[in-house]
Amino acid sequence: MPKSLRLERCLPSTSSASGVLLPDHYVENDPIIQTILEAKASECKLSRHEKLVKLSSKSSCQVSTCQCNGWRGRRDNRLMSSTCTKSGCSHPLSSHVSHLENAKDEQLNTLLGLVFDLDNLSVTVNKDLKKPSIERNYVQEDTYGAELRNFVYPGSCITLEKLFGTPPFENPNIVKALMNFNMYKFGHDSSQLKIALKISKFLTKHFDLWKWISPKELPHCKTFQHRKNYEFYYQRYLVFCLLPKYLHSIAPSFKMSLIFGQDILKYTLKAFRMHLTDWCHASAPKWSNHRKHFCMSYLPKYMNLLEEEVYAVHSPIWDLHFKDSDLKKIILTDSLDSGLDETKEADHKDRRKKDKHPNEDMSMKPNEKHSIEDALSEDKIIDILKNVQSGPITYSKEFGLETGPRGHQARTEEEHGIIRFVVIGNSLDSRVEKSTMLWLMQLRNLFRTQLPRMPVRYITRLVFDTKHKTLALLKDGVPIGGICFCPFVSQGFTEIVFCAVKVDQQENGYGTQLMNHLKDYHIQHNILNFLTYADKLAIEYFKKQGFSQDVRISKKIHQEYIKHYQGAILMHCELNPKIIYTQLTSVIRIQKEIVKSLVEEKHMKIERHYPGLTCFLDGVRMVTIESIPGVMDTGWTPSTRATRNSRVTEETTDIDVLAKHLKKVLQFVKNNALSEPFLNPVDKKVPGYYELIKYPMDLSTIGKRLASGYYVTRKLFIADMRRMFSNCKTFNPEDSYWANCAVELERLFQIKMKEMGLWDY
C-alpha cells in the first residue's frame, strides 16, 4: 500500500500562529483537497483484487471464533490464500474479505475512501505523538486517535454524533445573534444597518475559515471548568468543521457560525478579533481606499459594540424571540449612543426634537413633571376611591380574563378568612408543633400526587429538610397547595423546588396568590431573585408569574448551589422591592380609575365646538392656518422663520453685505489659537492624507474664495467650514490633539455665527 499523505498542515497546530492565517480563497481551492481527491481517484482505478487487498487491512476476520480486526501479511505475497501473521489469527486473506466479494464497485470505492482517510488520520496523529510534550495537542490526539476506531464493512460510515451530539449545538447560533445585534444596535437607521450587515457578513465568512486555538493556548479560559468546556467544543469543531473538509468520509462538514453560539463566541471572540486585526493590517496595502476605510474605521467600532453585548450579563441578542417591537421600545427609551456614525446620531436626535407633536406644551421645562396631586384635588381623589371601593368590580381583557384578574377570587376568600397562608418548616434547634408536622406530611403527599415523576424519598427529604421552607395554602385547616423553597441568603436568591395546588382547587387563582405571598415574604427578608427548574407543563405558569428563561444573574452565583433537573428549563424572576405583590392588581385598578376620571375632567374642560368655514362659499380658495377657528387654542403657533424678515439669515441679494459679515466670522476663527492646524493646506508629504481626503479645505482657501465673491449665500460658507472640520476628524484619531481642536473650534464658529444672525440650523 502506497505511503499515506501527510495532512498535518490541514489540522490545527499547537502553535499560536495557526490561528492568525485567514485565507482569502475558499476551501474548494485548497491544494491539499485537490491532492486528496486525485489520490482517491487513482485508487478507484485499481483492479478488484487490489481493492480487496487494501480493504483487508481494516476488515475484521469473518471467522466467528477469531478476534483479528485487520489482515496483515507479507507485502510480496498478496494472494487470497496467504495467511494473516497477526497473533491469534492464521486465516487466509480471503477470510477477511469474504463479506466484500459480492459488493459492487461503487461500494468498494466508498470503502477505499474511508480506509484512505483513516490512514491519513493515523499518520497525522503519529506525527503529533513524536512532538515534545509541550507542543503536543492532547485534545486533538484524543479526538483523532481514540474515537475514530471502526471496522470496515459494506455501507459503513463513521458517525460521532453519539459521542459529541448532533449539530447545531447552540441556539441561537452566531449568525442569528449577529442579526439580532444589528437590529438591536442599528435598526433605527437604515444606512447604519446596511453597513452593519456588510460587516457581519464579512465576520461570518472569516470566522468559518478561521482555525481555532488549542485549549491550552486560549488566554481567556481562566478556570478549570471553562477550559474543560472549551475542550469539548474544540473536539466538536475538529470533528464536524475542520476534519470533514479534508477527510470526506468521516462526517458532513458544517459551518462554525451555524452550529455554535453564545459559549463559543465568548471563548473565542477576543482571540478571533486579534487575529482578524493582524490579517487586516497585513492585507491593507492590497486594498482599495474604500475597502481600507471600511475595515479600519467601521470594523473596530462594530467589534467594540459586539464585545460589550457578548460579554454582558444580559443581552437581548441571544433572545430566540427577538422582535422588532422590542427594538422600538429600546429606541424610544435609549439615548441612541451606540451608532457607527456620530453624525447620523446627531441628525436622528435633531429629527426627534423636530417631530414633537404640535399640541405639545413647549413651555414645560425638561425636568418638570406633572403629578396626579397637581391635576386632581384631594377631595376628588377621595371621591374616586369611594366609587371604586363601593362600585361593582368590572375588569377588561387587559387583565387577562373578562371575569377578573388572576388571584381575585383567592384574595376575596383570604379577606373573608376562608383561606390563609403560612410559612412552615422543620427544625432541629426548637420544638416543632404537631400541626406543622402534620401539614408537612400532607404537603409531601400533595407534591407526590401532583409531581409523579419525582421520587418519593427525594420529595420527603427536601420537604423535611431544615434548610428548606414551605409556604402552605390552608383551607379549612388543610393544605390545598404549597411552594417548597430553599433560600440562599448569602447568594441573594431563593430556589423554588416544588409548587403545586390540588387538582380540584385549581383555576381559582390560588397559584397566583401563593406566588404573590412568596414574593412579599422574600422582599421582607431582602431576597430579590427567584430561580427554579420548570418542566414543559409548568413553564406557562411561571411565565405568568413574571419568570423568564433569560437568567440575569451570573452562573457563578448559583451553579454550585442548585441542582440541575433533566428535561427542565432554568427560569429566573427578579423582584421589585417597591411593589406589594399581593395588592398589585388592586392598585393598578385604582390607578386606572383615577386616570379615567382625570381624562374625563380634562375632556369636559377643553371640549368646544367651532362652526365650519363658510368663506369658501363666497369664492375664497385659500386661507391661512391661524385663521381656522380653534387652531390657535390647541397651542399651535406659526413657523418662526416666517416672522424673521429683518434677520440676515434670510438670503439677501446684496453680496457685499453678506461678505462683510462672513469676513468678521472668518477673522474671528483665524485669531483663535486653536486655528493654527487649519490656517494653510495640509502638507502633501503627510502619508495617506490626500488618498483618504478627496476634498481638502483650509482657512486660507476659504479666505481666497471669500475675496473672489464665491460665497453668494451663507450656506456655501458654512459648507466649506464644516468640510474643513470634518476632514480633520476623519483623518485623525478621535482623542488626538487635532481632532479636539476641530471639535472646539467648530463649536466657537457656530457661536459666532449665531451672534451675527447667520445661523438657524
C-alpha positions in Angstrom: 0.0 0.0 0.0 1.5 3.4 -1.0 2.5 5.8 1.7 -0.4 7.9 3.0 -0.5 11.6 2.5 0.6 13.8 5.4 -2.2 16.1 6.4 -0.7 17.8 9.4 -0.8 21.1 7.6 -4.6 21.0 7.5 -5.1 20.1 11.1 -4.9 22.6 14.0 -1.3 23.1 15.1 -0.4 23.7 18.7 1.4 26.8 17.6 -0.4 30.1 18.4 0.4 31.3 14.9 -2.0 28.8 13.4 -5.0 30.9 14.2 -3.6 34.1 12.5 -3.9 32.9 8.9 -7.3 33.8 7.3 -7.1 32.7 3.7 -8.8 34.8 1.0 -9.8 31.7 -1.0 -12.4 29.1 -0.1 -11.7 25.6 0.9 -12.7 24.3 -2.6 -9.5 25.8 -3.9 -7.3 24.3 -1.2 -4.4 22.3 -2.9 -4.4 19.7 -0.1 -8.0 18.8 -1.0 -7.1 18.6 -4.7 -4.3 16.2 -3.9 -6.6 14.1 -1.7 -9.2 13.8 -4.5 -6.5 12.9 -7.1 -5.1 10.2 -4.8 -8.6 8.7 -4.2 -9.4 8.8 -7.9 -6.2 6.8 -8.7 -7.2 4.2 -6.1 -10.6 3.8 -7.7 -8.8 2.7 -10.9 -7.1 -0.3 -9.2 -8.2 -3.8 -10.1 -10.9 -5.5 -7.9 -8.2 -7.8 -6.4 -6.0 -4.8 -5.4 -9.0 -3.0 -3.9 -9.9 -6.1 -1.7 -6.2 -6.3 -0.6 -6.3 -2.7 0.5 -9.6 -3.1 2.4 -8.4 -6.3 4.1 -6.1 -4.2 6.4 -9.1 -2.6 8.0 -11.5 -5.6 7.8 -12.1 -7.9 10.7 -11.8 -11.7 10.2 -15.1 -13.2 9.4 -14.4 -16.4 11.2 -16.7 -16.3 14.3 -14.0 -17.6 16.7 -11.3 -15.1 15.6 -10.8 -11.6 17.1 -8.5 -10.2 14.5 -9.5 -6.8 13.3 -7.4 -6.5 10.2 -5.3 -8.6 7.9 -1.5 -8.3 8.0 0.9 -10.3 5.9 4.0 -10.2 3.6 3.9 -7.4 1.1 5.3 -9.6 -1.7 2.6 -12.2 -1.2 -0.9 -10.7 -1.5 -2.8 -13.8 -2.8 -6.1 -14.8 -1.3 -4.6 -17.9 0.1 -1.8 -16.0 2.0 -2.3 -16.3 5.8 -2.5 -13.5 8.3 0.6 -13.0 10.5 -1.2 -11.4 13.5 -1.1 -13.4 16.7 -4.2 -15.4 17.3 -5.1 -15.4 13.6 -3.8 -17.7 10.9 -6.7 -17.5 8.5 -6.2 -16.6 4.8 -6.7 -13.2 3.3 -10.0 -14.4 1.8 -11.5 -14.8 5.3 -11.1 -11.1 5.9 -12.8 -10.0 2.6 -15.4 -12.7 2.2 -18.1 -10.3 3.1 -16.9 -8.0 0.3 -16.8 -10.4 -2.6 -20.4 -9.6 -3.7 -20.0 -5.9 -3.1 -20.4 -3.6 -6.1 -17.6 -1.4 -7.3 -19.2 1.8 -6.0 -19.3 0.3 -2.5 -15.7 -0.8 -2.7 -14.7 2.7 -3.9 -16.5 4.3 -1.0 -14.8 1.9 1.5 -11.4 2.7 -0.2 -12.0 6.4 0.6 -12.8 5.5 4.2 -9.6 3.5 4.5 -7.6 6.3 2.9 -9.0 8.8 5.4 -8.2 6.6 8.4 -4.7 6.0 7.2 -4.1 9.7 6.8 -5.6 10.3 10.2 -3.2 7.8 11.7 -0.2 9.5 10.0 -1.2 12.9 11.4 -1.7 11.6 15.0 1.6 9.6 15.0 3.5 12.7 13.8 1.9 14.7 16.7 2.9 12.0 19.2 6.6 12.4 18.2 6.5 16.1 19.2 7.7 17.3 22.7 5.0 17.2 25.3 5.0 21.0 25.5 4.0 21.2 21.8 1.5 18.3 21.6 -2.2 18.9 21.2 -3.7 16.3 23.5 -7.3 17.1 22.8 -6.6 16.5 19.1 -4.9 13.2 19.9 -7.8 12.0 22.0 -10.3 13.0 19.3 -8.5 11.6 16.3 -6.7 8.7 17.9 -9.2 7.2 20.3 -12.6 8.0 18.9 -12.2 7.2 15.2 -11.7 3.4 15.5 -14.1 1.3 13.4 -14.2 -1.8 11.3 -14.9 -1.7 7.6 -17.9 -3.4 6.0 -20.2 -2.5 3.1 -22.1 0.7 3.6 -20.1 1.6 6.8 -19.9 5.2 7.9 -18.2 6.7 10.9 -20.6 8.9 12.8 -19.6 10.7 16.0 -23.0 12.2 16.9 -23.4 9.7 19.8 -20.2 11.0 21.3 -20.4 14.7 20.6 -24.1 15.3 19.9 -26.0 16.4 16.8 -25.3 19.8 15.3 -26.4 22.6 15.8 -25.1 22.6 19.4 -26.3 26.1 20.5 -29.4 28.1 19.7 -29.4 30.8 18.6 -26.3 30.3 16.5 -23.7 33.0 15.8 -25.4 34.1 12.5 -28.7 34.7 14.3 -27.0 36.5 17.2 -25.3 38.9 14.7 -28.6 39.6 13.0 -30.2 40.3 16.4 -27.2 42.5 17.3 -27.6 44.5 14.0 -31.3 45.2 14.6 -30.7 45.9 18.3 -27.9 48.5 17.7 -28.5 49.9 14.3 -32.2 49.1 13.4 -33.2 52.7 13.9 -31.1 53.9 10.9 -31.2 52.1 7.5 -27.8 53.5 6.4 -26.1 52.2 9.6 -28.0 48.9 9.3 -26.6 48.3 5.8 -23.1 48.9 7.0 -23.6 46.6 9.9 -25.0 43.8 7.7 -21.9 44.1 5.5 -19.6 43.8 8.5 -21.5 40.8 9.9 -21.3 39.0 6.5 -17.5 39.8 6.5 -17.1 38.4 10.0 -19.0 35.2 9.5 -17.1 34.4 6.3 -13.7 34.7 8.0 -14.9 33.1 11.2 -15.9 30.0 9.3 -12.4 29.9 7.7 -10.5 30.6 10.9 -8.7 27.8 12.8 -9.4 27.7 16.5 -6.6 28.0 19.1 -5.9 24.8 21.0 -7.4 24.8 24.6 -4.1 25.1 26.4 -3.3 28.3 24.5 -6.6 30.0 24.8 -5.9 33.1 27.0 -9.5 33.6 28.3 -10.0 30.1 29.9 -9.2 31.2 33.4 -10.8 28.4 35.4 -10.5 24.6 35.0 -14.2 24.3 34.3 -14.0 26.8 31.5 -11.1 25.0 29.9 -12.9 21.7 30.1 -16.0 23.2 28.4 -13.8 24.7 25.7 -12.1 21.4 25.1 -15.4 19.7 24.5 -16.4 22.4 22.0 -13.0 22.2 20.4 -13.5 18.5 19.9 -16.8 19.2 18.2 -15.1 21.8 16.0 -12.4 19.2 14.9 -14.9 16.5 14.2 -17.7 18.5 12.5 -16.0 21.5 11.0 -12.3 21.0 10.3 -11.7 17.3 9.8 -14.6 16.7 7.2 -13.0 19.3 4.9 -10.1 17.0 4.3 -11.4 13.6 5.3 -14.7 13.4 3.5 -15.9 10.0 4.7 -15.8 10.9 8.4 -18.8 13.2 8.7 -20.5 16.1 6.7 -18.8 19.4 7.0 -20.6 22.2 8.9 -20.0 26.0 9.1 -18.9 27.0 12.5 -21.2 30.1 12.6 -24.3 27.9 12.0 -23.7 25.2 14.7 -22.1 27.2 17.6 -23.4 30.2 19.5 -23.0 32.1 22.8 -20.5 30.0 24.6 -18.1 29.7 21.7 -18.3 33.4 20.9 -17.4 34.2 24.5 -14.4 31.9 24.4 -13.1 32.9 21.0 -14.2 36.4 20.2 -11.2 38.3 21.6 -8.7 35.9 20.1 -10.5 36.0 16.7 -10.6 39.8 16.8 -6.8 39.9 17.4 -6.1 37.6 14.5 -8.5 39.4 12.3 -6.9 42.8 13.1 -3.4 41.3 12.2 -4.8 40.0 8.9 -6.4 43.3 8.1 -3.2 45.2 8.6 -1.2 42.7 6.6 -3.7 42.8 3.7 -4.3 46.6 3.8 -1.7 47.5 1.2 -3.5 45.4 -1.4 -6.9 47.0 -0.8 -8.6 50.0 -2.4 -9.1 53.1 -0.3 -12.8 52.4 0.1 -12.2 48.9 1.5 -9.4 50.1 3.7 -11.6 52.9 5.2 -14.4 50.3 5.7 -12.2 47.8 7.6 -10.1 50.4 9.5 -12.9 52.7 10.5 -16.2 50.8 10.8 -14.9 47.4 11.8 -13.2 48.4 15.1 -16.3 50.3 16.2 -18.5 47.3 15.3 -16.3 44.9 17.2 -16.3 47.1 20.3 -20.0 47.2 20.4 -20.2 43.5 19.8 -17.8 42.7 22.6 -20.0 44.7 25.0 -23.0 42.6 24.2 -21.3 39.2 24.0 -19.7 39.6 27.5 -22.7 41.3 29.1 -24.5 39.5 31.8 -27.8 40.0 30.0 -28.1 40.9 26.3 -31.2 40.6 24.0 -29.1 39.4 21.1 -29.3 35.9 22.5 -33.1 36.0 22.7 -34.7 33.4 20.4 -37.8 35.5 20.2 -36.1 38.8 19.5 -38.6 41.1 17.6 -38.7 44.5 16.1 -41.3 45.6 18.6 -38.6 45.1 21.3 -36.3 47.2 19.3 -38.8 50.1 19.1 -39.1 50.1 22.8 -35.4 50.2 23.2 -35.1 53.1 20.7 -37.7 55.1 22.5 -36.1 54.7 25.9 -32.4 54.7 24.9 -30.2 57.7 24.2 -29.0 56.3 20.8 -25.4 56.3 21.9 -24.5 53.2 20.0 -24.1 54.3 16.4 -21.3 53.7 14.0 -21.6 57.2 12.6 -21.7 60.0 15.1 -23.2 62.5 12.6 -26.1 60.1 12.0 -26.8 60.1 15.7 -27.0 63.8 15.9 -29.2 64.1 12.9 -31.6 61.4 14.4 -31.7 63.3 17.7 -32.5 66.5 15.8 -35.3 64.8 13.9 -36.7 63.6 17.2 -36.8 67.1 18.5 -38.5 68.5 15.4 -41.0 65.7 15.3 -42.7 66.6 18.5 -46.5 66.9 18.4 -47.7 70.4 17.6 -50.1 70.3 20.6 -47.3 69.6 23.0 -46.7 72.3 25.6 -43.3 73.7 24.6 -43.1 75.9 27.6 -42.8 73.0 30.0 -39.2 72.5 31.3 -37.4 69.2 30.7 -37.3 68.3 34.3 -40.8 69.4 35.1 -43.3 66.6 35.8 -47.0 66.7 36.4 -48.4 64.6 39.3 -51.9 63.3 39.9 -52.0 65.5 43.0 -51.4 68.6 40.9 -54.1 67.6 38.3 -56.8 66.4 40.8 -57.8 67.8 44.1 -57.5 65.7 47.3 -61.4 65.7 47.6 -61.7 64.5 44.0 -59.3 61.6 44.7 -61.2 60.6 47.8 -64.5 60.5 45.8 -62.9 58.4 43.1 -61.6 55.9 45.7 -65.0 55.6 47.3 -66.6 54.9 44.0 -64.0 52.3 43.2 -64.4 50.5 46.5 -68.2 50.6 46.6 -69.0 50.1 43.0 -69.2 46.7 41.2 -65.9 45.1 40.2 -65.5 45.0 36.4 -62.4 44.0 34.5 -61.5 44.3 30.9 -59.5 41.9 28.8 -56.3 43.8 29.5 -56.1 41.9 32.9 -56.1 38.6 31.1 -59.6 37.4 31.9 -63.0 39.1 31.4 -64.2 37.8 34.8 -61.4 39.3 36.7 -57.6 39.2 37.2 -55.6 36.2 38.4 -55.9 35.8 42.1 -59.0 37.9 42.6 -61.1 35.0 44.0 -58.2 33.9 46.2 -57.9 37.5 47.6 -61.6 37.7 48.3 -61.5 34.3 50.2 -58.4 35.5 52.1 -60.1 38.7 53.1 -63.1 36.7 54.4 -60.9 34.2 56.3 -61.7 31.2 54.1 -58.1 30.6 53.2 -54.8 31.7 54.8 -51.1 31.4 54.0 -48.4 30.4 56.5 -44.6 29.7 56.1 -43.7 26.5 57.9 -40.6 24.3 58.1 -38.8 21.6 60.1 -36.2 22.5 62.8 -33.6 20.7 64.8 -33.0 23.6 67.3 -36.5 24.1 68.6 -39.6 22.0 69.1 -41.9 21.7 66.1 -45.7 21.9 66.6 -47.7 18.8 65.8 -49.9 20.8 63.4 -46.8 21.9 61.5 -45.5 18.3 61.1 -49.0 17.2 60.0 -49.1 20.0 57.4 -45.6 19.0 56.1 -46.8 15.4 55.8 -49.9 16.4 53.9 -47.8 18.7 51.7 -45.4 15.9 51.0 -48.4 13.7 49.8 -49.7 16.6 47.7 -46.3 17.1 46.0 -46.1 13.4 45.5 -49.5 13.3 43.8 -49.0 16.4 41.6 -45.4 15.6 40.7 -45.5 11.8 39.9 -42.0 11.9 38.2 -40.3 13.0 41.4 -39.0 10.2 43.7 -40.9 10.0 46.9 -37.8 9.8 49.0 -36.4 12.9 47.3 -39.6 14.9 48.0 -39.7 13.7 51.6 -36.0 14.7 52.2 -36.5 18.2 50.8 -39.8 18.9 52.5 -38.5 17.9 55.9 -35.0 19.3 55.4 -34.2 22.1 57.9 -32.8 24.4 55.2 -36.0 24.3 53.2 -39.2 26.1 54.0 -42.7 25.7 52.6 -45.4 28.3 52.0 -48.6 26.5 52.7 -52.1 27.4 51.5 -54.6 26.3 54.1 -58.3 25.9 53.6 -60.4 24.7 56.5 -57.2 23.9 58.2 -56.0 21.5 55.5 -53.2 22.3 52.9 -54.6 22.5 49.4 -51.4 24.0 47.9 -47.9 25.0 48.7 -44.5 26.1 47.5 -41.4 24.5 48.8 -38.3 26.7 48.6 -34.7 26.9 49.7 -33.3 30.4 50.4 -29.6 31.1 49.8 -29.3 34.4 51.7 -25.5 34.8 51.1 -26.0 34.5 47.3 -29.1 36.7 47.2 -31.5 34.2 45.6 -34.0 31.5 46.5 -34.6 28.2 44.7 -38.2 27.2 44.2 -38.2 23.4 44.5 -41.8 22.3 44.4 -45.0 24.2 43.5 -48.4 22.5 43.4 -52.1 23.1 44.0 -54.7 20.3 44.3 -56.4 19.5 41.0 -59.9 20.2 42.2 -58.8 23.6 43.6 -57.1 24.9 40.5 -58.4 27.7 38.2 -59.3 29.8 41.3 -56.3 32.0 41.4 -54.7 30.1 44.3 -51.4 29.6 42.5 -51.1 33.3 41.7 -51.8 34.3 45.3 -49.3 31.7 46.6 -46.6 33.2 44.4 -47.5 36.8 45.4 -47.3 35.9 49.1 -43.9 34.3 48.5 -42.7 37.4 46.7 -43.8 39.7 49.6 -42.2 37.3 52.1 -38.8 37.4 50.3 -38.9 41.2 49.9 -39.3 41.5 53.7 -36.2 39.3 54.0 -34.2 41.2 51.4 -34.0 38.4 48.8 -34.9 39.7 45.4 -34.2 36.8 43.0 -36.1 33.5 42.3 -34.6 30.6 40.4 -36.5 27.4 39.5 -36.3 24.5 37.1 -39.6 24.2 35.3 -40.8 21.3 33.1 -42.9 21.8 30.0 -46.1 21.7 31.9 -45.1 24.4 34.4 -43.4 26.9 32.0 -46.5 28.8 31.2 -47.5 29.2 34.9 -44.1 30.6 35.8 -44.2 33.0 32.8 -47.5 34.4 34.1 -45.8 35.0 37.5 -43.0 37.0 36.0 -40.4 34.3 35.4 -38.3 34.3 32.3 -35.9 31.8 30.7 -33.4 34.7 30.4 -31.4 34.2 33.6 -29.9 37.6 34.6 -27.7 36.6 37.5 -24.3 35.1 36.9 -23.7 31.4 36.8 -21.0 31.8 39.4 -23.7 32.8 41.9 -25.9 29.8 41.6 -24.2 26.9 39.6 -22.8 25.2 42.7 -25.9 25.7 44.9 -28.9 24.4 43.0 -29.4 21.0 41.4 -29.9 20.6 37.7 -33.0 18.7 36.6 -33.0 16.8 33.3 -35.8 17.8 30.9 -36.4 21.1 32.8 -35.5 24.7 32.0 -34.0 27.1 34.4 -36.1 30.2 34.9 -35.5 33.5 36.8 -37.7 36.1 38.4 -36.3 39.4 39.7 -38.5 41.1 42.4 -39.1 44.8 42.7 -38.8 45.9 46.4 -41.2 48.9 45.8 -44.1 46.6 44.9 -46.5 44.9 47.3 -47.4 42.0 45.0 -50.5 40.8 46.9 -52.0 44.3 46.3 -50.6 44.9 42.8 -53.8 44.3 40.8 -55.9 46.3 43.1 -53.5 49.2 43.0 -53.5 49.1 39.2 -57.3 49.1 39.1 -57.5 52.2 41.3 -54.8 54.0 39.3 -56.8 53.2 36.1 -60.0 54.7 37.6 -58.1 57.8 38.7 -56.6 58.3 35.2 -60.0 57.8 33.6 -61.5 60.5 35.9 -58.7 62.8 35.1 -59.2 62.3 31.3 -62.9 62.8 31.6 -62.5 66.0 33.6 -59.9 67.5 31.2 -62.1 66.5 28.3 -65.1 68.4 29.7 -63.0 71.5 30.2 -61.4 71.6 26.7 -64.3 70.2 24.6 -65.6 73.0 22.4 -67.4 73.0 19.1 -66.4 75.5 16.4 -68.6 76.4 13.4 -67.3 75.4 10.0 -65.7 77.7 7.5 -68.2 79.4 5.2 -65.8 81.7 3.3 -65.3 79.1 0.6 -68.9 79.5 -0.5 -68.1 83.1 -1.3 -65.3 82.2 -3.7 -62.3 82.2 -1.3 -59.9 79.4 -2.3 -57.2 79.6 0.4 -57.0 80.7 4.0 -54.1 80.9 6.5 -53.8 78.2 9.1 -54.1 80.5 12.0 -57.4 81.9 10.7 -59.1 78.5 11.1 -61.3 78.6 14.3 -59.8 76.6 17.2 -56.4 76.1 15.7 -54.7 78.7 17.9 -56.5 77.3 21.0 -54.8 74.0 20.6 -51.4 75.6 21.2 -50.2 75.7 17.6 -48.0 78.7 16.6 -46.9 79.8 13.2 -43.5 78.9 11.9 -40.8 81.1 13.4 -38.9 81.6 10.2 -41.9 83.4 8.6 -41.6 86.3 11.2 -37.9 86.9 10.9 -37.7 89.1 7.9 -35.2 91.5 9.5 -32.5 89.0 10.2 -29.5 88.3 7.9 -30.4 84.6 7.9 -32.8 85.3 5.1 -30.7 85.1 1.9 -30.1 88.6 0.7 -29.3 89.9 -2.9 -26.6 92.2 -1.5 -23.4 90.1 -1.8 -21.3 92.9 -0.3 -23.3 93.0 2.9 -23.1 89.2 3.3 -19.3 89.2 2.6 -18.8 91.8 5.3 -20.4 89.6 7.9 -18.6 86.4 6.7 -15.3 88.2 6.8 -15.8 89.1 10.5 -16.6 85.4 11.3 -13.5 84.2 9.3 -11.2 86.7 11.1 -12.7 85.6 14.5 -11.8 81.9 13.7 -8.3 82.8 12.5 -7.5 84.8 15.6 -8.2 81.8 17.9 -5.1 79.9 19.0 -6.8 76.6 18.0 -6.9 77.6 14.3 -3.1 77.0 13.7 -3.6 73.5 12.1 -6.2 74.9 9.7 -4.5 78.1 8.5 -2.8 76.5 5.5 -3.4 73.4 3.3 -2.0 70.1 4.7 1.5 69.3 3.5 1.5 66.8 0.6 4.2 64.9 2.4 1.8 63.7 5.0 1.3 60.0 4.2 -2.1 58.9 3.2 -3.9 62.2 3.7 -4.8 63.0 0.1 -5.7 59.4 -0.5 -8.3 59.4 2.2 -9.5 63.1 2.0 -10.8 63.7 -1.5 -11.9 67.3 -0.9 -9.4 69.2 1.3 -10.2 72.6 2.8 -8.4 75.2 4.9 -8.8 78.8 6.2 -6.6 80.3 3.5 -8.6 78.7 0.7 -11.8 79.9 2.3 -10.3 83.5 2.5 -9.5 83.4 -1.2 -13.0 82.3 -2.1 -14.5 85.0 0.1 -12.3 87.7 -1.6 -13.3 86.4 -5.1 -17.0 86.6 -4.3 -17.6 82.9 -4.4 -19.9 82.9 -1.3 -23.1 84.3 -2.7 -25.0 82.6 0.1 -24.1 81.8 3.7 -24.8 78.1 3.1 -21.7 77.8 0.8 -19.5 79.4 3.5 -20.9 77.1 6.2 -20.4 74.0 4.0 -16.7 74.8 3.5 -16.1 75.4 7.2 -17.9 72.1 8.1 -15.9 70.3 5.5 -12.6 71.6 7.0 -13.6 70.4 10.4 -14.9 67.1 9.1 -11.7 66.3 7.2 -9.7 66.8 10.4 -11.9 64.5 12.5 -11.9 61.8 9.7 -8.2 61.6 9.3 -7.0 61.9 12.9 -7.8 59.6 15.8 -10.8 60.6 17.9 -8.8 61.6 21.0 -6.0 63.2 19.2 -4.9 66.9 19.7 -6.0 67.9 16.1 -9.4 66.3 16.4 -10.0 68.0 19.7 -9.0 71.3 18.1 -11.6 70.7 15.3 -14.4 70.0 17.8 -13.7 73.0 19.9 -13.1 75.4 17.0 -16.3 74.3 15.3 -18.3 75.0 18.5 -16.8 78.5 18.7 -17.6 79.0 15.0 -21.2 78.2 15.5 -21.5 80.5 18.5 -20.1 83.4 16.4 -22.4 82.7 13.5 -25.4 82.8 15.9 -24.2 86.1 17.3 -24.1 87.5 13.8 -27.5 86.2 13.0 -26.2 83.8 10.3 -27.1 80.5 11.9 -30.5 79.0 12.2 -29.7 75.3 11.8 
